[in-house]
C-alpha cells in the first residue's frame, strides 16, 4: 500500500530525517531510489536529516554524501522551501515521525512546506505514521493564534490526538495555510488503530529528536515540556530528560510529597538527585550543568489514565508555591508553549491545573468537533 503511482514520472523532493525508515529498516530515500523513483532533493527539519543536531541549533544546506542529492535545511536561514529549492521538484513527500504534542517543530515544518507547495504549484504527499502516544488522548489548552510560532502554529491543544496525515488534512480543510488550493494526498497506515501506543505497533522506536529517548519520554513530554520555560531543569543532560525535574535549590522529598498529595491520575513522583552533564547532541549546555539538583522523578503508572498536561501544570503550580522567591518563568516562551497568556497569569495566581484546563473549554469543544472530520 505504498501508493508509488503518486510519484511515478515526477521529480520528488523528500522531507525526511533519520526516522523515515520502512519497517524492515531501509531508509525511505534508499527504498525510493531502489524503486526507480526520481528523487531530486532532500529537505531536513530541526535536528537535521540525521537527527543529530542539538535542539534549536540552526542547520545548514549541504550535499548528501550517500546519494549525492542536495539537502536543504528547513531549520536555519529558512523554514519554508523557496521557489529556487522547489525548481527541480514536482511533488514534495513528507515522512517524519512526530510525537503527538503541539510543541514540536516537525508539524510547523510540514505546514510551511505545504504552503510553499501550494504557492509554487507542486503537489504534496504525506506518508502517515502513528501518533506514538495514541491518537485517542486529547488534552490541553488550544493555541490562541496571537502566540503562533514554529513550536505551535495552529489552534489545536497541546496533546492533539492526530497523526501527521490527519493534521495535514485538517490544515487544508480548516484553511490554516494561506493557499488552500493544495493537491494533498495522504498515504494511510495499515494496521493502525487510534487507541494504539507506539509499543503496540511492532515498529522499532527511533528517537525522533535527541532528547526524545523513549516512549516514556514522549508520554510525559506534553506536560513537562512546559518546564523549559522556567528556571527548573527539565532533565536535559541526564538519562531521563523530561522525566527528571529539579534545581539545586529544590528539596526533592518535599516536592514529591506535595505532588503526590494532589493524587493525579496514573502518575507517581519520587525524590531524586541528579547532575546535568554536557552531552553531545542531547544536552550540549544543559541548565545547572555539573550542579547537583534536587527534584522529582515522574513515573507513569497508568498511561491511559495519565493526563500529561494536567501533570505539567500541577508541577509548575507546586514549585511556584513551594519556592516563590526562587522559581522563575520566562513569560514569552511560556505563552508560546501554553498558547495563551491567560493560562500563565492564572497559574501565577495559584489557579489549580484542572481549572486552568477549563479556561478555553469552548475552543477545546470546537476543536474536538472539527477534528472528527479528519480522523
C-alpha positions in Angstrom: 0.0 0.0 0.0 2.9 2.4 -0.7 0.9 4.3 -3.5 4.1 4.7 -5.6 1.9 5.9 -8.5 1.7 9.3 -6.7 5.4 9.7 -7.5 5.8 8.0 -10.9 7.1 10.2 -13.7 7.6 13.0 -11.2 10.6 14.8 -9.7 10.4 14.1 -6.0 11.6 16.2 -3.1 11.6 14.3 0.2 11.2 16.0 3.6 12.7 13.4 5.9 15.1 12.6 8.7 16.5 9.6 10.5 13.0 8.4 11.5 12.0 8.0 7.8 12.6 4.2 7.8 10.5 1.4 6.4 9.5 -1.4 8.9 12.4 -3.5 7.6 15.0 -0.8 8.5 15.6 0.6 5.0 15.6 4.4 4.8 12.8 5.7 2.7 15.1 7.6 0.3 17.2 4.4 -0.4 13.9 2.5 -0.9 12.6 5.1 -3.3 15.8 5.2 -5.3 15.8 1.4 -5.5 12.3 1.5 -6.9 13.4 3.9 -9.6 11.7 7.0 -8.2 13.3 10.2 -9.4 14.3 11.8 -6.1 15.9 15.2 -6.8 16.2 16.9 -3.4 16.1 16.2 0.3 14.8 18.6 2.9 15.7 18.4 6.6 13.8 19.6 9.7 15.1 20.7 13.2 17.9 18.3 14.3 18.8 17.8 10.7 18.4 14.9 8.3 20.3 12.5 10.5 18.6 13.8 13.7 21.9 14.6 15.5 21.8 18.4 15.7 21.0 19.8 19.1 17.7 21.3 19.9 17.3 24.8 18.5 20.7 24.6 16.6 20.5 26.1 13.1 21.2 23.5 10.4 22.8 24.5 7.0 22.4 23.2 3.5 24.8 20.5 2.1 25.2 17.7 -0.3 24.3 14.2 1.0 27.4 12.0 0.6 25.5 8.8 0.4 23.2 9.8 -2.5 24.8 13.0 -4.0 21.5 14.8 -3.6 21.2 18.4 -2.4 19.9 18.7 1.2 18.1 21.9 2.0 17.6 22.8 5.7 14.2 24.0 6.8 15.6 24.9 10.2 18.2 27.6 9.6 18.1 30.6 7.4 14.8 29.5 6.0 11.9 27.5 7.5 9.9 27.4 4.2 11.2 25.9 0.9 12.0 28.7 -1.5 10.9 28.7 -5.2 14.6 28.0 -6.1 14.7 24.9 -3.8 11.5 23.7 -5.5 12.6 24.4 -9.1 13.7 20.8 -9.6 10.7 19.3 -7.8 7.1 18.4 -8.9 5.9 16.7 -5.7 7.0 17.0 -2.1 6.8 13.9 0.0 6.7 14.3 3.8 7.7 11.3 6.0 8.8 12.2 9.6 7.8 10.6 12.9 6.1 13.1 15.1 5.4 12.8 18.9 1.8 13.9 19.3 2.5 17.2 21.1 1.8 20.6 19.7 5.1 22.0 20.8 7.5 20.3 18.4 8.7 21.8 15.2 8.0 19.0 12.7 4.4 19.9 12.2 5.3 23.5 11.6 8.0 22.4 9.0 5.3 20.3 7.3 2.9 23.3 7.2 5.4 25.7 5.8 6.3 23.1 3.1 2.6 22.6 2.3 2.2 26.4 1.9 5.3 26.6 -0.4 3.9 23.6 -2.5 0.5 25.4 -2.9 2.2 28.7 -3.9 4.5 27.1 -6.4 2.1 24.6 -8.0 3.6 21.5 -6.5 1.6 18.5 -5.1 2.2 17.3 -1.6 2.1 13.7 -0.2 2.2 12.7 3.5 3.3 9.2 4.3 1.5 8.8 7.5 2.9 7.4 10.7 1.5 6.5 14.2 0.8 9.1 16.9 3.2 7.4 19.4 1.1 8.4 22.5 -2.0 7.1 20.8 -4.5 9.1 18.7 -7.2 8.7 21.4 -6.0 11.1 24.1 -6.6 14.8 23.6 -5.8 17.4 26.3 -4.6 20.9 27.0 -5.4 24.4 26.1 -6.0 25.3 22.5 -3.4 27.7 21.0 -4.5 31.3 20.6 -3.0 32.4 17.2 -1.6 35.6 18.9 1.1 33.2 20.2 1.8 31.4 16.9 5.4 30.2 16.3 7.2 27.3 14.8 6.6 25.4 18.0 2.9 25.9 17.8 1.2 27.2 14.6 -2.4 26.0 14.8 -5.4 26.3 17.1 -5.0 22.8 18.4 -4.5 21.5 22.0 -1.1 20.6 23.4 -1.9 16.9 23.0 -3.9 16.9 19.8 -4.6 13.2 19.1 -3.8 13.4 15.4 -1.3 11.7 13.1 0.7 14.0 10.8 -1.6 12.9 7.9 -4.7 13.8 9.8 -3.2 17.2 10.8 -2.2 17.8 7.1 -5.8 17.2 6.1 -7.1 19.5 8.9 -4.7 22.3 7.9 -6.1 22.3 4.4 -9.7 21.7 5.4 -9.8 24.4 8.1 -7.9 26.9 5.8 -5.0 27.3 8.2 -2.4 28.0 5.5 -2.6 30.9 3.1 -3.4 28.9 0.0 -5.9 26.1 0.2 -5.6 25.1 -3.5 -3.1 22.4 -2.4 -3.2 19.0 -4.1 -2.7 16.8 -1.0 -2.6 13.1 -0.8 -2.1 11.1 2.5 -0.8 7.6 2.2 -2.6 5.9 5.2 -1.1 3.4 7.5 -2.3 -0.2 7.5 -3.0 -2.0 10.8 -3.0 1.1 13.0 -5.9 1.9 15.3 -6.4 5.1 17.3 -6.0 3.5 20.7 -2.6 2.1 19.9 0.5 3.3 21.7 3.8 3.1 19.8 5.0 0.0 21.6 1.9 -1.8 20.4 2.7 -1.2 16.7 5.6 -3.6 16.4 7.7 -0.8 14.9 11.2 -0.1 16.4 11.4 3.2 18.4 13.8 5.6 16.7 14.3 8.7 18.9 12.6 11.5 16.9 14.9 14.0 18.4 18.0 13.6 20.7 16.1 14.0 24.0 13.0 12.0 22.9 14.9 8.9 24.0 12.0 6.6 24.8 8.2 6.3 24.5 8.1 7.1 28.3 9.7 10.5 27.4 7.1 11.1 24.7 4.2 10.1 27.1 5.3 12.8 29.7 6.5 15.5 27.2 3.2 17.2 26.6 3.3 18.2 30.3 7.0 18.6 31.2 8.0 20.5 28.1 6.5 23.4 29.9 9.4 23.2 32.4 11.6 24.5 29.5 10.1 28.0 30.1 11.2 28.1 33.8 14.5 28.1 35.7 13.9 24.4 36.7 16.0 21.7 34.9 13.8 19.6 32.7 16.3 16.8 33.0 18.4 17.6 29.8 21.9 16.3 30.3 20.6 13.3 32.2 19.5 9.8 31.0 15.9 10.8 31.7 15.1 14.1 30.0 11.5 15.4 30.8 11.2 12.7 33.4 13.5 14.4 36.0 12.5 17.9 37.1 14.5 19.9 39.6 17.1 22.5 40.6 20.0 22.9 43.1 17.6 24.7 45.5 14.8 22.1 45.4 14.1 19.7 48.3 13.1 16.6 46.3 11.3 14.8 49.2 9.1 17.8 49.9 8.4 18.3 46.2 7.4 14.6 45.7 5.2 14.8 48.8 3.4 17.9 47.6 2.8 16.4 44.1 1.7 13.0 45.3 -0.8 14.7 47.7 -2.6 16.0 44.5 -3.4 12.4 43.7 -3.1 13.0 39.9 -4.3 10.0 37.9 -1.8 7.5 36.6 1.4 9.0 37.9 3.6 9.0 40.9 6.5 11.2 42.0 9.6 10.2 43.9 12.5 12.2 45.2 15.7 12.2 43.1 19.0 13.9 42.9 20.7 14.4 39.5 23.6 16.3 38.0 23.0 17.5 34.4 26.1 16.8 32.3 27.1 18.3 29.0 26.5 15.7 26.3 27.0 15.8 22.6 23.6 16.3 20.9 21.2 15.7 23.7 22.5 18.5 26.0 25.5 20.5 24.8 24.9 23.0 27.6 22.1 21.9 29.9 20.7 24.1 32.7 22.6 23.7 36.0 25.4 21.9 34.2 27.6 20.0 36.6 25.5 21.1 39.6 23.7 18.7 41.9 20.0 19.2 41.7 17.2 18.0 44.0 13.9 17.2 42.4 11.4 14.6 41.4 11.3 11.6 39.0 8.0 11.2 37.3 6.8 7.7 36.8 3.6 7.0 34.8 1.8 4.1 36.4 -1.2 4.0 34.1 -0.7 5.7 30.8 -4.4 5.6 29.7 -5.5 7.4 32.9 -2.4 9.8 33.0 -3.1 13.4 31.9 0.3 14.8 31.0 -0.7 18.5 30.5 -2.6 18.5 33.9 0.6 17.0 35.5 2.8 19.6 33.9 0.7 22.5 35.0 0.4 20.9 38.5 4.2 20.7 38.7 4.6 24.3 37.7 2.0 25.3 40.3 3.6 23.3 43.1 7.1 24.7 42.5 5.7 28.2 42.3 4.0 27.7 45.7 7.0 25.9 47.3 9.7 28.3 46.2 8.1 31.6 45.3 11.4 33.5 45.8 13.5 31.1 43.6 11.1 29.9 40.9 11.1 31.9 37.7 9.1 31.8 34.5 10.2 33.1 31.0 6.9 34.6 30.2 7.3 34.8 26.4 8.3 31.2 26.0 5.7 30.0 28.4 3.0 31.8 26.5 4.2 30.3 23.2 4.2 26.8 24.8 0.8 27.2 26.5 -0.6 29.0 23.5 -2.1 31.6 25.9 -1.0 34.4 28.3 -4.2 34.0 30.4 -3.1 30.5 31.4 0.3 31.7 32.6 -1.3 34.7 34.5 -3.9 32.4 36.2 -1.1 29.9 37.0 0.8 32.7 38.8 -2.3 33.5 40.8 -2.3 29.9 42.1 -5.3 28.5 40.0 -5.3 24.7 40.1 -4.4 22.8 36.9 -7.9 21.4 36.4 -9.3 24.9 36.3 -6.6 26.2 34.0 -7.5 23.4 31.5 -11.1 24.6 31.6 -10.1 28.2 30.6 -10.8 27.8 26.9 -13.2 24.8 27.1 -15.4 26.3 24.3 -12.3 26.3 22.0 -11.5 22.8 23.1 -15.0 21.5 22.3 -15.0 23.2 18.8 -11.6 21.6 18.1 -12.9 18.1 19.1 -15.9 18.7 16.7 -13.8 19.9 13.8 -11.1 17.2 14.4 -13.7 14.4 13.9 -13.9 15.2 10.2 -10.3 14.4 9.6 -9.7 11.2 11.6 
